[in-house]
Amino acid sequence: MPLTEDKKKEIIEEFGDNSKDTGSSEVQIAMLTARIRELTEHSKLHKKDHHSRRGLVTLVAKRKKLMKYLRRTGPGAYVEIIKKLQIRG
């Protein structure tokens, strides 16, 4: 259930500085959020799929670490990305 190329390009254009900016924290958090939302929907349908659930928990932990880093280095960007993605901070 990886993201499609079109979806990745949309995320990079919206959150990145340029079309090649895939490494910034904002883009990484946005991509992880998209994958988390897909896996959440998958988990709602397939309640006994524990392998995917473990992957979901791993992605949430990774996003949490990136958000902690972003909050420390760029508080303005942190607040902005929380509002854009509509996630808890």
The first five atom37 places (N, CA, C, CB, O) and aatype in JSON, in Angstrom:
{
  "aatype": [12, 14, 10, 16, 6, 3, 11, 11, 11, 6, 9, 9, 6, 6, 13, 7, 3, 2, 15, 11, 3, 16, 7, 15, 15, 6, 19, 5, 9, 0, 12, 10, 16, 0, 1, 9, 1, 6, 10, 16, 6, 8, 15, 11, 10, 8, 11, 11, 3, 8, 8, 15, 1, 1, 7, 10, 19, 16, 10, 19, 0, 11, 1, 11, 11, 10, 12, 11, 18, 10, 1, 1, 16, 7, 14, 7, 0, 18, 19, 6, 9, 9, 11, 11, 10, 5, 9, 1, 7],
  "atom_mask": [
    [1, 1, 1, 1, 1],
    [1, 1, 1, 1, 1],
    [1, 1, 1, 1, 1],
    [1, 1, 1, 1, 1],
    [1, 1, 1, 1, 1],
    [1, 1, 1, 1, 1],
    [1, 1, 1, 1, 1],
    [1, 1, 1, 1, 1],
    [1, 1, 1, 1, 1],
    [1, 1, 1, 1, 1],
    [1, 1, 1, 1, 1],
    [1, 1, 1, 1, 1],
    [1, 1, 1, 1, 1],
    [1, 1, 1, 1, 1],
    [1, 1, 1, 1, 1],
    [1, 1, 1, 0, 1],
    [1, 1, 1, 1, 1],
    [1, 1, 1, 1, 1],
    [1, 1, 1, 1, 1],
    [1, 1, 1, 1, 1],
    [1, 1, 1, 1, 1],
    [1, 1, 1, 1, 1],
    [1, 1, 1, 0, 1],
    [1, 1, 1, 1, 1],
    [1, 1, 1, 1, 1],
    [1, 1, 1, 1, 1],
    [1, 1, 1, 1, 1],
    [1, 1, 1, 1, 1],
    [1, 1, 1, 1, 1],
    [1, 1, 1, 1, 1],
    [1, 1, 1, 1, 1],
    [1, 1, 1, 1, 1],
    [1, 1, 1, 1, 1],
    [1, 1, 1, 1, 1],
    [1, 1, 1, 1, 1],
    [1, 1, 1, 1, 1],
    [1, 1, 1, 1, 1],
    [1, 1, 1, 1, 1],
    [1, 1, 1, 1, 1],
    [1, 1, 1, 1, 1],
    [1, 1, 1, 1, 1],
    [1, 1, 1, 1, 1],
    [1, 1, 1, 1, 1],
    [1, 1, 1, 1, 1],
    [1, 1, 1, 1, 1],
    [1, 1, 1, 1, 1],
    [1, 1, 1, 1, 1],
    [1, 1, 1, 1, 1],
    [1, 1, 1, 1, 1],
    [1, 1, 1, 1, 1],
    [1, 1, 1, 1, 1],
    [1, 1, 1, 1, 1],
    [1, 1, 1, 1, 1],
    [1, 1, 1, 1, 1],
    [1, 1, 1, 0, 1],
    [1, 1, 1, 1, 1],
    [1, 1, 1, 1, 1],
    [1, 1, 1, 1, 1],
    [1, 1, 1, 1, 1],
    [1, 1, 1, 1, 1],
    [1, 1, 1, 1, 1],
    [1, 1, 1, 1, 1],
    [1, 1, 1, 1, 1],
    [1, 1, 1, 1, 1],
    [1, 1, 1, 1, 1],
    [1, 1, 1, 1, 1],
    [1, 1, 1, 1, 1],
    [1, 1, 1, 1, 1],
    [1, 1, 1, 1, 1],
    [1, 1, 1, 1, 1],
    [1, 1, 1, 1, 1],
    [1, 1, 1, 1, 1],
    [1, 1, 1, 1, 1],
    [1, 1, 1, 0, 1],
    [1, 1, 1, 1, 1],
    [1, 1, 1, 0, 1],
    [1, 1, 1, 1, 1],
    [1, 1, 1, 1, 1],
    [1, 1, 1, 1, 1],
    [1, 1, 1, 1, 1],
    [1, 1, 1, 1, 1],
    [1, 1, 1, 1, 1],
    [1, 1, 1, 1, 1],
    [1, 1, 1, 1, 1],
    [1, 1, 1, 1, 1],
    [1, 1, 1, 1, 1],
    [1, 1, 1, 1, 1],
    [1, 1, 1, 1, 1],
    [1, 1, 1, 0, 1]
  ],
  "atom_positions": [
    [[0.8, -1.19, 0.0], [0.0, 0.0, 0.0], [0.86, 1.27, 0.0], [-0.92, -0.01, 1.19], [0.58, 2.2, 0.76]],
    [[1.87, 1.31, -0.83], [2.68, 2.53, -0.9], [1.91, 3.64, -1.62], [4.03, 2.26, -1.62], [0.91, 3.39, -2.29]],
    [[2.39, 4.86, -1.46], [1.76, 5.99, -2.12], [2.06, 5.95, -3.62], [2.25, 7.32, -1.5], [3.14, 5.52, -4.02]],
    [[1.12, 6.4, -4.42], [1.34, 6.46, -5.86], [2.26, 7.64, -6.19], [-0.01, 6.58, -6.61], [2.43, 8.55, -5.37]],
    [[2.84, 7.62, -7.36], [3.75, 8.68, -7.79], [3.03, 10.03, -7.85], [4.36, 8.35, -9.17], [3.6, 11.06, -7.47]],
    [[1.79, 10.01, -8.32], [1.02, 11.26, -8.41], [0.78, 11.86, -7.03], [-0.31, 11.01, -9.11], [0.9, 13.07, -6.84]],
    [[0.43, 11.01, -6.07], [0.18, 11.48, -4.71], [1.46, 12.04, -4.09], [-0.38, 10.33, -3.84], [1.42, 13.06, -3.4]],
    [[2.58, 11.37, -4.34], [3.86, 11.86, -3.82], [4.21, 13.22, -4.4], [4.98, 10.86, -4.14], [4.66, 14.12, -3.68]],
    [[3.99, 13.39, -5.71], [4.28, 14.67, -6.35], [3.41, 15.78, -5.78], [4.06, 14.58, -7.87], [3.9, 16.89, -5.56]],
    [[2.14, 15.49, -5.53], [1.25, 16.48, -4.93], [1.75, 16.91, -3.55], [-0.17, 15.93, -4.83], [1.76, 18.1, -3.23]],
    [[2.15, 15.95, -2.76], [2.63, 16.24, -1.41], [3.9, 17.06, -1.47], [2.87, 14.95, -0.62], [4.06, 18.03, -0.72]],
    [[4.82, 16.69, -2.36], [6.09, 17.42, -2.48], [5.85, 18.85, -2.94], [7.04, 16.7, -3.46], [6.48, 19.78, -2.43]],
    [[4.93, 19.05, -3.89], [4.63, 20.4, -4.37], [3.99, 21.25, -3.28], [3.72, 20.33, -5.59], [4.25, 22.45, -3.19]],
    [[3.15, 20.64, -2.46], [2.45, 21.4, -1.43], [3.35, 21.75, -0.24], [1.25, 20.62, -0.95], [3.29, 22.87, 0.27]],
    [[4.17, 20.81, 0.19], [4.94, 21.01, 1.42], [6.42, 21.28, 1.19], [4.79, 19.81, 2.29], [7.09, 21.78, 2.1]],
    [[6.95, 20.97, 0.02], [8.37, 21.14, -0.23], [8.72, 22.51, -0.76], [0.0, 0.0, 0.0], [7.85, 23.28, -1.18]],
    [[10.02, 22.82, -0.75], [10.49, 24.09, -1.28], [10.54, 24.08, -2.8], [11.87, 24.42, -0.72], [10.27, 25.1, -3.44]],
    [[10.88, 22.92, -3.38], [10.9, 22.76, -4.83], [10.47, 21.35, -5.18], [12.31, 23.07, -5.41], [10.1, 20.58, -4.3]],
    [[10.5, 21.0, -6.47], [9.99, 19.7, -6.9], [10.89, 18.54, -6.51], [9.8, 19.69, -8.39], [10.46, 17.38, -6.56]],
    [[12.13, 18.82, -6.11], [13.06, 17.75, -5.74], [13.24, 17.64, -4.22], [14.42, 17.99, -6.39], [14.05, 16.84, -3.75]],
    [[12.5, 18.42, -3.46], [12.66, 18.47, -2.01], [11.89, 17.33, -1.35], [12.19, 19.82, -1.46], [10.72, 17.48, -1.0]],
    [[12.55, 16.19, -1.18], [11.9, 15.05, -0.54], [12.44, 14.8, 0.86], [12.06, 13.82, -1.38], [11.88, 13.98, 1.59]],
    [[13.5, 15.48, 1.23], [14.14, 15.19, 2.5], [13.77, 16.11, 3.64], [0.0, 0.0, 0.0], [14.12, 15.84, 4.79]],
    [[13.07, 17.2, 3.35], [12.75, 18.12, 4.43], [11.75, 17.47, 5.4], [12.17, 19.44, 3.87], [10.98, 16.59, 5.02]],
    [[11.79, 17.92, 6.62], [10.93, 17.33, 7.65], [9.46, 17.48, 7.31], [11.21, 17.97, 9.0], [8.66, 16.57, 7.55]],
    [[9.1, 18.62, 6.74], [7.7, 18.87, 6.41], [7.18, 17.86, 5.39], [7.52, 20.29, 5.88], [6.08, 17.32, 5.54]],
    [[7.97, 17.6, 4.36], [7.56, 16.64, 3.32], [7.49, 15.24, 3.89], [8.53, 16.68, 2.12], [6.55, 14.5, 3.61]],
    [[8.48, 14.87, 4.68], [8.48, 13.53, 5.28], [7.27, 13.33, 6.18], [9.78, 13.3, 6.08], [6.64, 12.27, 6.14]],
    [[6.94, 14.34, 6.99], [5.78, 14.23, 7.88], [4.49, 14.12, 7.06], [5.71, 15.44, 8.83], [3.6, 13.34, 7.4]],
    [[4.39, 14.88, 5.99], [3.19, 14.84, 5.14], [3.04, 13.47, 4.47], [3.24, 15.95, 4.07], [1.93, 12.94, 4.39]],
    [[4.14, 12.91, 3.99], [4.07, 11.58, 3.36], [3.71, 10.5, 4.37], [5.42, 11.24, 2.7], [2.9, 9.62, 4.09]],
    [[4.31, 10.58, 5.55], [3.97, 9.61, 6.59], [2.5, 9.74, 6.99], [4.86, 9.79, 7.82], [1.84, 8.73, 7.24]],
    [[2.0, 10.95, 7.05], [0.59, 11.16, 7.41], [-0.33, 10.53, 6.37], [0.29, 12.66, 7.55], [-1.34, 9.92, 6.72]],
    [[0.01, 10.67, 5.1], [-0.82, 10.07, 4.04], [-0.82, 8.55, 4.17], [-0.3, 10.48, 2.64], [-1.87, 7.91, 4.04]],
    [[0.35, 7.96, 4.43], [0.43, 6.51, 4.59], [-0.31, 6.06, 5.85], [1.89, 6.04, 4.65], [-0.97, 5.01, 5.85]],
    [[-0.21, 6.84, 6.92], [-0.9, 6.5, 8.16], [-2.41, 6.5, 7.95], [-0.51, 7.48, 9.29], [-3.11, 5.62, 8.45]],
    [[-2.9, 7.47, 7.21], [-4.35, 7.54, 6.96], [-4.82, 6.35, 6.13], [-4.7, 8.84, 6.24], [-5.9, 5.81, 6.38]],
    [[-4.02, 5.94, 5.14], [-4.38, 4.76, 4.34], [-4.4, 3.5, 5.2], [-3.41, 4.58, 3.17], [-5.32, 2.69, 5.11]],
    [[-3.37, 3.33, 6.02], [-3.29, 2.13, 6.86], [-4.38, 2.13, 7.94], [-1.91, 2.03, 7.51], [-4.84, 1.07, 8.35]],
    [[-4.78, 3.3, 8.39], [-5.86, 3.37, 9.37], [-7.16, 2.87, 8.76], [-6.03, 4.81, 9.88], [-7.89, 2.11, 9.4]],
    [[-7.43, 3.28, 7.54], [-8.63, 2.79, 6.85], [-8.55, 1.28, 6.62], [-8.83, 3.53, 5.5], [-9.54, 0.57, 6.76]],
    [[-7.36, 0.8, 6.25], [-7.16, -0.63, 6.05], [-7.42, -1.4, 7.35], [-5.74, -0.9, 5.53], [-8.04, -2.46, 7.34]],
    [[-6.93, -0.86, 8.47], [-7.09, -1.53, 9.76], [-8.55, -1.57, 10.2], [-6.26, -0.84, 10.81], [-8.96, -2.5, 10.89]],
    [[-9.32, -0.56, 9.8], [-10.74, -0.57, 10.14], [-11.47, -1.7, 9.43], [-11.38, 0.78, 9.79], [-12.39, -2.31, 9.98]],
    [[-11.07, -1.97, 8.19], [-11.72, -3.04, 7.42], [-11.21, -4.43, 7.81], [-11.5, -2.83, 5.93], [-11.99, -5.37, 7.9]],
    [[-9.91, -4.54, 8.06], [-9.27, -5.83, 8.32], [-8.76, -5.84, 9.76], [-8.12, -6.11, 7.32], [-7.57, -5.6, 10.0]],
    [[-9.64, -6.12, 10.69], [-9.31, -6.0, 12.11], [-8.27, -7.02, 12.57], [-10.56, -6.16, 12.92], [-7.58, -6.78, 13.56]],
    [[-8.15, -8.14, 11.9], [-7.21, -9.16, 12.34], [-5.86, -9.11, 11.64], [-7.8, -10.5, 12.15], [-5.03, -10.01, 11.81]],
    [[-5.64, -8.09, 10.87], [-4.36, -7.93, 10.15], [-3.35, -7.25, 11.09], [-4.56, -7.1, 8.83], [-3.17, -6.03, 11.05]],
    [[-2.71, -8.05, 11.92], [-1.8, -7.52, 12.93], [-0.47, -7.06, 12.34], [-1.55, -8.55, 14.0], [0.18, -6.19, 12.91]],
    [[-0.08, -7.63, 11.23], [1.18, -7.21, 10.6], [1.09, -5.77, 10.1], [1.54, -8.16, 9.44], [2.02, -4.98, 10.28]],
    [[-0.02, -5.45, 9.47], [-0.2, -4.07, 9.0], [-0.36, -3.11, 10.17], [-1.42, -3.97, 8.08], [0.08, -1.96, 10.11]],
    [[-0.99, -3.58, 11.23], [-1.16, -2.74, 12.41], [0.2, -2.41, 13.04], [-2.06, -3.45, 13.44], [0.4, -1.29, 13.51]],
    [[1.11, -3.37, 13.03], [2.45, -3.12, 13.57], [3.17, -2.09, 12.71], [3.26, -4.44, 13.63], [3.87, -1.22, 13.23]],
    [[3.0, -2.19, 11.39], [3.59, -1.2, 10.5], [3.01, 0.18, 10.75], [0.0, 0.0, 0.0], [3.73, 1.18, 10.69]],
    [[1.72, 0.24, 11.02], [1.07, 1.51, 11.33], [1.65, 2.13, 12.59], [-0.45, 1.31, 11.49], [1.93, 3.33, 12.62]],
    [[1.84, 1.33, 13.61], [2.41, 1.84, 14.86], [3.83, 2.34, 14.63], [2.39, 0.73, 15.96], [4.24, 3.35, 15.21]],
    [[4.59, 1.65, 13.79], [5.95, 2.07, 13.47], [5.95, 3.41, 12.75], [6.64, 1.01, 12.6], [6.77, 4.28, 13.05]],
    [[5.04, 3.58, 11.8], [4.94, 4.86, 11.07], [4.55, 6.01, 11.99], [3.93, 4.74, 9.93], [5.07, 7.12, 11.86]],
    [[3.63, 5.74, 12.91], [3.22, 6.78, 13.85], [4.39, 7.2, 14.73], [2.03, 6.3, 14.72], [4.57, 8.39, 15.0]],
    [[5.18, 6.24, 15.18], [6.34, 6.56, 16.01], [7.38, 7.36, 15.23], [6.97, 5.26, 16.56], [7.98, 8.29, 15.77]],
    [[7.58, 7.01, 13.97], [8.54, 7.74, 13.14], [8.09, 9.17, 12.92], [8.73, 7.03, 11.78], [8.89, 10.11, 13.0]],
    [[6.77, 9.35, 12.66], [6.24, 10.69, 12.46], [6.35, 11.51, 13.74], [4.77, 10.63, 12.0], [6.64, 12.71, 13.7]],
    [[6.13, 10.86, 14.87], [6.23, 11.56, 16.15], [7.65, 12.08, 16.39], [5.82, 10.63, 17.3], [7.83, 13.2, 16.88]],
    [[8.65, 11.26, 16.04], [10.04, 11.69, 16.18], [10.36, 12.86, 15.26], [10.99, 10.52, 15.89], [11.03, 13.81, 15.67]],
    [[9.87, 12.8, 14.03], [10.11, 13.9, 13.09], [9.42, 15.18, 13.55], [9.62, 13.52, 11.7], [9.97, 16.27, 13.4]],
    [[8.24, 15.05, 14.11], [7.53, 16.23, 14.59], [8.22, 16.83, 15.82], [6.08, 15.88, 14.93], [8.24, 18.05, 15.99]],
    [[8.77, 15.98, 16.65], [9.53, 16.47, 17.81], [10.75, 17.25, 17.34], [9.96, 15.29, 18.72], [11.08, 18.29, 17.9]],
    [[11.43, 16.74, 16.31], [12.58, 17.43, 15.75], [12.17, 18.78, 15.14], [13.26, 16.56, 14.68], [12.84, 19.79, 15.36]],
    [[11.08, 18.78, 14.39], [10.61, 20.01, 13.75], [10.19, 21.05, 14.79], [9.44, 19.7, 12.8], [10.43, 22.24, 14.61]],
    [[9.57, 20.6, 15.86], [9.16, 21.52, 16.92], [10.39, 22.17, 17.56], [8.33, 20.78, 18.0], [10.35, 23.34, 17.95]],
    [[11.47, 21.41, 17.66], [12.7, 21.93, 18.27], [13.43, 22.89, 17.35], [13.61, 20.77, 18.65], [13.97, 23.9, 17.8]],
    [[13.46, 22.59, 16.05], [14.25, 23.39, 15.11], [13.48, 24.53, 14.46], [14.81, 22.5, 14.04], [14.04, 25.59, 14.19]],
    [[12.18, 24.33, 14.2], [11.39, 25.37, 13.53], [9.98, 25.43, 14.06], [0.0, 0.0, 0.0], [9.07, 24.84, 13.47]],
    [[9.76, 26.12, 15.18], [8.42, 26.14, 15.79], [7.33, 26.68, 14.87], [8.46, 26.96, 17.04], [6.19, 26.23, 14.93]],
    [[7.68, 27.66, 14.02], [6.67, 28.2, 13.11], [6.22, 27.17, 12.08], [0.0, 0.0, 0.0], [5.03, 27.05, 11.79]],
    [[7.18, 26.43, 11.53], [6.87, 25.39, 10.56], [6.07, 24.26, 11.22], [8.15, 24.83, 9.93], [5.2, 23.66, 10.59]],
    [[6.37, 24.0, 12.48], [5.66, 22.95, 13.23], [4.17, 23.3, 13.35], [6.28, 22.76, 14.64], [3.31, 22.46, 13.07]],
    [[3.88, 24.52, 13.75], [2.49, 24.95, 13.91], [1.77, 24.94, 12.57], [2.42, 26.35, 14.55], [0.61, 24.55, 12.47]],
    [[2.47, 25.39, 11.53], [1.88, 25.45, 10.2], [1.52, 24.06, 9.68], [2.84, 26.14, 9.23], [0.44, 23.87, 9.12]],
    [[2.42, 23.1, 9.86], [2.16, 21.76, 9.32], [1.05, 21.07, 10.11], [3.44, 20.9, 9.36], [0.29, 20.28, 9.53]],
    [[0.93, 21.34, 11.39], [-0.16, 20.76, 12.18], [-1.5, 21.27, 11.66], [0.0, 21.12, 13.68], [-2.47, 20.51, 11.55]],
    [[-1.56, 22.56, 11.33], [-2.81, 23.13, 10.82], [-3.14, 22.58, 9.44], [-2.73, 24.66, 10.77], [-4.29, 22.24, 9.16]],
    [[-2.12, 22.48, 8.56], [-2.36, 22.0, 7.2], [-2.83, 20.54, 7.17], [-1.11, 22.15, 6.36], [-3.75, 20.18, 6.44]],
    [[-2.17, 19.71, 7.99], [-2.48, 18.28, 7.98], [-3.62, 17.9, 8.92], [-1.25, 17.49, 8.36], [-4.12, 16.77, 8.87]],
    [[-4.03, 18.83, 9.76], [-5.09, 18.61, 10.74], [-4.79, 17.41, 11.63], [-6.42, 18.4, 10.03], [-5.58, 16.47, 11.74]],
    [[-3.6, 17.48, 12.26], [-3.21, 16.43, 13.2], [-2.94, 17.07, 14.55], [-1.95, 15.66, 12.69], [-2.74, 18.28, 14.67]],
    [[-2.94, 16.24, 15.56], [-2.64, 16.74, 16.9], [-1.15, 16.94, 17.05], [-3.17, 15.79, 17.98], [-0.35, 16.21, 16.46]],
    [[-0.76, 17.93, 17.84], [0.65, 18.25, 17.98], [1.28, 17.74, 19.21], [0.0, 0.0, 0.0], [2.47, 17.96, 19.43]]
  ]
}
